[in-house]
């Protein structure tokens, strides 16, 4: 009995060790993949210059026009929430089941 318990604990420890070992191996592989495939930053490249004032002004104007158009379209929208249709007294599923039951009862009487 004692030997069986020790053997089961050894099998459990071996299985858990394999699982955690596989997790650590996958983790190590992901770290290596990110190290080798990550883009390197070049310090020799100059920093990008900010956009000129006139270009920034055009972007702000375009954004303001887009917002104005969206608000105008929203005001003209005739969309309204749909009301739910009235519920049927018997659902389609219930109707199918009852029809099947009725046909089975009819077939059993004819026999």
Secondary structure, DSSP 8 states (H G I E B T S, - for coil): -HHHHHHHHHHHHHHHHHHHHHHHHHHHHHHHHHHHHS----TTS-------HHHHHHHHHHHHHHHHHHHHHHHH------------SS-HHHHHHHHHHHHHHHHHHH-
